[in-house]
Every structure is written in C-alpha cells, then in structure tokens.
C-alpha cells in the first residue's frame, strides 16, 4: 500500500462517496518506491465530469485554488501538504511552444489512456485509492527496480521538448540509465532544434532540480553533453 497522510485519506474517501475514483499519480508514487518521503501529492479523479462539483467537495477541507481551468487542476494546502487534483485528460500538440496543446478532459478515460500523455514509465504509476492497488500499465515498477529511465510512447514523448532536460535531471537525481530508445528520441528533439522554443523559465526549473536534488549532477551534465 501507498502511505497517505490521514487528511488525504479523508479527502479521497469523500470524493469516493460522491462517485469519484481517485487515483494518486506521478512523483509521489514513484518516490515511495525509492524510499523518498513526499509532501506533494497529485490525484486524478475519474468518474466525475464536473470540475465545479470536485471544487465544492474540496472546499470542505480548506481553501481551494484553480490553477489551470483548461487543464482542470485544483490545489489545496492542508497540514503542510500540497495536494493537486485534476481530471483525466489527453493532450494534442498543435504548435511549437509549450502552450500550444489542445487539452481534452474526460472523466471516462481509463488510467492507461490518461497516463499515456506522461513522459516516463516511472512517472506513470498510479495508486487506486478505492481498491488499494497500484496501476502500472507501462511497467514503470520494473524500470524503477532496474534503474532505467524509459519513455512511454514514441509519438507523445517528442511533443514536449522539455523532456530532454527532464531526462537529464531524473538520471542525475536517481542515478538511472537512459534507455537507448529514449536517448535516440531525445537526440531527435535536439537535432530538430525543438529546444529553441522552450522558455528559459522552464529550463531553469529543470537545472535547479538537477543541481539541488542530485548527489552527482555530473551524471545529468554528461548526458546533456552526449545529447
């Protein structure tokens, strides 16, 4: 089972009572397998197609902020924890910048359909609160055990060029090896000059994680040099 703060269990139980299927996703699930304690929790809520209903339900636990209406993301800070709630969605690139994505929220997606937009298999592991089971459609748990950073989907991976920098900082932070096929896709992004469309603020955030969260930042820097 995944460790969850008591207050989060209360929130998820309430969401379940109004018809939702809350699934804990992303970095907090990944970090639990790596023995890393997290204060940030991301939750996707399946089965409820009204963001307003979700927001009203969360307001019982504290002040809720809408941080991206097009993305359907709500944030809640309670007891020193940061909770992010979102509706399942699919994304389609329609331009060159990170803002040029068509976002379609759909509460009826399967977890696998919703997770395919994510970058790496280790970030696409979910924890279904209702059945108390991990969801791992892309074998991310095996990649964690083997310390391999591997992309999920060839087509969706190259739609966000920031993933080149994310690959470097993840490999440095966790001392992982980049999968050969993922390396080639990153190389393709670089050779197509896709990095030039990234705002410097997004690049800065990835370098900040590389330097501040890595025991050996040189792992990431050497990988960037190879790319």
Backbone torsions as a table, in degrees:
resi	resn	phi	psi	omega
1	UNK	NA	155.4	178.5
2	UNK	-92.1	131.8	175.6
3	UNK	-68.3	129.7	176.9
4	UNK	-130.3	139.0	174.3
5	UNK	-57.6	147.6	-177.6
6	UNK	-56.8	-40.7	-178.7
7	UNK	-64.7	-35.5	178.6
8	UNK	-68.8	-37.6	176.0
9	UNK	-60.1	-39.8	178.1
10	UNK	-64.2	-42.0	-179.9
11	UNK	-65.0	-45.6	-178.1
12	UNK	-66.9	-35.6	176.5
13	UNK	-63.7	-40.0	178.6
14	UNK	-65.4	-43.9	178.4
15	UNK	-62.0	-36.8	177.3
16	UNK	-65.1	-36.9	-177.3
17	UNK	-67.9	-21.8	178.9
18	UNK	-101.2	14.3	172.6
19	UNK	104.5	3.6	-178.6
20	UNK	-90.3	157.1	172.4
21	UNK	-118.2	92.6	-177.9
22	UNK	-78.8	132.3	178.3
23	UNK	-123.9	121.1	176.4
24	UNK	-76.7	132.7	-171.4
25	UNK	-135.6	170.7	167.1
26	UNK	78.5	-145.4	-169.9
27	UNK	-62.0	-34.5	-177.8
28	UNK	-67.6	-33.4	177.4
29	UNK	-72.1	-47.1	176.7
30	UNK	-55.0	-48.9	-175.9
31	UNK	-65.0	-29.7	179.5
32	UNK	-63.1	-34.8	177.7
33	UNK	-73.4	-23.0	-179.4
34	UNK	-95.2	3.6	179.1
35	UNK	74.6	24.4	-178.5
36	UNK	-105.4	128.0	179.2
37	UNK	-78.4	137.8	-177.9
38	UNK	-120.3	145.1	173.2
39	UNK	-107.1	-7.9	-179.4
40	UNK	-110.3	132.4	-179.7
41	UNK	-132.0	128.6	176.8
42	UNK	-105.8	134.7	-178.5
43	UNK	-131.0	129.7	170.5
44	UNK	-101.3	135.0	-176.3
45	UNK	-111.1	110.2	178.1
46	UNK	-92.7	152.5	172.7
47	UNK	90.5	-8.2	176.5
48	UNK	-120.4	119.2	-174.9
49	UNK	-99.4	14.5	180.0
50	UNK	-121.1	112.2	177.0
51	UNK	-65.5	-33.5	179.2
52	UNK	-63.7	-40.9	178.8
53	UNK	-63.7	-41.4	178.0
54	UNK	-62.8	-44.7	-179.5
55	UNK	-61.4	-44.5	179.1
56	UNK	-61.2	-39.1	-179.7
57	UNK	-67.4	-39.0	-178.6
58	UNK	-72.0	-26.4	-177.8
59	UNK	-63.1	-17.3	177.3
60	UNK	-69.0	-16.7	-174.5
61	UNK	-109.8	-6.0	-179.9
62	UNK	156.0	-171.2	-178.5
63	UNK	-80.0	122.9	-176.4
64	UNK	-104.2	136.5	177.7
65	UNK	-119.6	137.7	174.7
66	UNK	-92.8	114.6	-175.0
67	UNK	-103.2	-7.0	178.4
68	UNK	-168.9	93.3	-175.3
69	UNK	-62.4	-38.9	-179.7
70	UNK	-66.6	-28.6	178.7
71	UNK	-90.6	-15.7	-177.9
72	UNK	66.7	50.1	-176.6
73	UNK	-115.9	129.8	177.6
74	UNK	-120.9	140.8	179.6
75	UNK	-117.8	148.7	-179.8
76	UNK	-146.1	127.3	177.5
77	UNK	-108.3	122.1	-179.6
78	UNK	-143.3	132.0	173.8
79	UNK	52.3	36.2	178.1
80	UNK	83.7	3.4	178.8
81	UNK	-106.2	148.9	173.9
82	UNK	-109.5	119.1	179.2
83	UNK	-111.6	135.0	178.0
84	UNK	-122.5	123.3	-178.1
85	UNK	-114.4	134.1	-177.9
86	UNK	-142.6	155.7	172.3
87	UNK	-87.3	147.9	176.6
88	UNK	-59.0	144.7	-178.0
89	UNK	-150.6	163.2	170.0
90	UNK	-120.2	152.0	-177.6
91	UNK	-127.4	142.8	179.0
92	UNK	-134.7	124.1	-178.7
93	UNK	-73.2	131.5	-178.6
94	UNK	-127.3	6.3	179.4
95	UNK	-163.1	-164.9	-174.5
96	UNK	-93.0	-27.4	-174.0
97	UNK	-90.8	170.7	-178.6
98	UNK	-69.9	-12.3	178.3
99	UNK	-91.5	-9.7	-175.5
100	UNK	-89.5	66.1	176.8
101	UNK	-130.2	136.7	171.5
102	UNK	-86.8	124.6	-176.7
103	UNK	-108.4	126.7	178.0
104	UNK	-126.6	110.6	176.5
105	UNK	-84.3	142.8	-176.9
106	UNK	-155.8	106.6	-176.4
107	UNK	-71.6	-9.8	-178.1
108	UNK	-96.4	3.6	176.2
109	UNK	-64.1	151.6	168.6
110	UNK	-77.1	163.6	178.8
111	UNK	-61.1	-39.6	179.8
112	UNK	-63.1	-42.1	179.8
113	UNK	-64.2	-37.4	-179.5
114	UNK	-76.3	-29.9	-174.9
115	UNK	-82.9	-14.8	-175.4
116	UNK	-66.2	-18.9	178.6
117	UNK	-76.3	-13.8	-177.2
118	UNK	-73.7	168.5	-171.1
119	UNK	-84.2	-57.8	-172.8
120	UNK	-120.4	154.6	-177.0
121	UNK	-59.2	-33.5	-177.8
122	UNK	-70.5	-16.0	178.0
123	UNK	-100.6	6.8	-177.6
124	UNK	-117.0	28.9	175.3
125	UNK	-97.6	132.3	179.5
126	UNK	-117.7	162.9	175.1
127	UNK	-127.4	109.0	-179.5
128	UNK	-76.0	111.7	-176.4
129	UNK	-66.9	-30.2	-175.4
130	UNK	-70.0	-41.7	-176.9
131	UNK	-105.8	-1.1	177.0
132	UNK	57.5	47.5	179.7
133	UNK	-135.8	150.2	174.4
134	UNK	-80.6	142.7	176.4
135	UNK	-111.9	124.6	-172.3
136	UNK	-141.5	68.4	-173.8
137	UNK	-68.1	-17.3	-176.4
138	UNK	-118.4	19.3	175.2
139	UNK	60.8	38.3	178.8
140	UNK	-66.9	-30.5	179.8
141	UNK	-64.7	-40.5	176.7
142	UNK	-63.7	-39.4	179.3
143	UNK	-66.5	-34.5	175.0
144	UNK	-63.4	-43.9	-179.8
145	UNK	-64.5	-37.3	-177.8
146	UNK	-88.4	-2.5	178.9
147	UNK	56.1	50.0	179.3
148	UNK	-121.1	132.9	175.4
149	UNK	-98.5	115.1	-173.4
150	UNK	-132.0	138.2	178.9
151	UNK	-73.7	166.7	-178.2
152	UNK	-92.2	-53.6	-172.2
153	UNK	-137.1	131.7	-177.6
154	UNK	-56.8	-45.6	-173.6
155	UNK	-70.6	-48.8	-175.6
156	UNK	-74.8	-27.4	-177.0
157	UNK	-62.0	-44.9	-174.8
158	UNK	-77.4	-2.7	179.8
159	UNK	-75.4	-16.4	178.1
160	UNK	-126.3	104.4	-174.4
161	UNK	-69.9	-15.6	176.8
162	UNK	-60.5	-19.3	-176.7
163	UNK	-65.5	-18.8	172.9
164	UNK	-63.4	-47.6	179.1
165	UNK	-70.3	-35.3	178.1
166	UNK	-65.2	-37.7	177.3
167	UNK	-60.4	-42.5	-178.7
168	UNK	-65.1	-45.2	-176.4
169	UNK	-73.4	-32.7	176.5
170	UNK	-67.8	-43.3	178.8
171	UNK	-61.6	-37.6	179.5
172	UNK	-71.9	-43.7	-176.5
173	UNK	-65.5	-39.5	-173.0
174	UNK	-109.9	2.0	-178.0
175	UNK	55.9	51.5	178.9
176	UNK	-102.1	158.2	171.9
177	UNK	-98.0	138.6	177.6
178	UNK	-79.7	127.6	-179.8
179	UNK	-58.8	139.6	-177.5
180	UNK	-54.0	-41.7	-179.6
181	UNK	-68.0	-35.0	177.3
182	UNK	-69.5	-37.6	175.6
183	UNK	-57.8	-45.1	-178.3
184	UNK	-64.6	-37.2	178.2
185	UNK	-68.2	-39.8	175.9
186	UNK	-62.0	-41.8	178.6
187	UNK	-61.9	-38.2	178.8
188	UNK	-64.0	-41.4	177.9
189	UNK	-60.9	-44.4	-179.9
190	UNK	-63.3	-47.7	-176.4
191	UNK	-66.0	-26.1	177.9
192	UNK	-86.2	7.2	178.0
193	UNK	59.9	28.0	-179.2
194	UNK	-69.8	-23.9	-177.6
195	UNK	-65.8	-22.7	-177.8
196	UNK	-67.9	-17.6	-178.8
197	UNK	-88.5	-4.4	-178.4
198	UNK	-80.7	134.8	173.7
199	UNK	-69.5	144.5	-175.7
200	UNK	-61.6	-27.8	-179.4
201	UNK	-63.4	-38.5	-179.5
202	UNK	-71.0	-38.9	178.1
203	UNK	-64.7	-42.1	180.0
204	UNK	-57.5	-42.8	-178.4
205	UNK	-61.6	-37.8	179.8
206	UNK	-71.0	-38.8	177.2
207	UNK	-68.2	-34.5	178.1
208	UNK	-62.1	-43.1	177.7
209	UNK	-66.0	-38.9	-179.4
210	UNK	-61.0	-46.6	-175.6
211	UNK	-78.5	-35.9	-173.0
212	UNK	-92.0	-20.2	-175.7
213	UNK	-112.8	0.6	-176.8
214	UNK	-105.7	140.0	170.9
215	UNK	-72.9	-34.1	179.8
216	UNK	-132.7	84.1	178.0
217	UNK	-56.8	-23.4	-178.5
218	UNK	-60.0	-26.8	177.6
219	UNK	-60.3	-45.9	179.4
220	UNK	-70.6	-39.6	-179.7
221	UNK	-65.5	-40.3	177.2
222	UNK	-65.5	-36.1	178.4
223	UNK	-66.2	-42.5	177.5
224	UNK	-62.5	-36.9	178.2
225	UNK	-63.8	-41.0	178.3
226	UNK	-64.9	-33.8	-178.6
227	UNK	-80.3	NA	NA
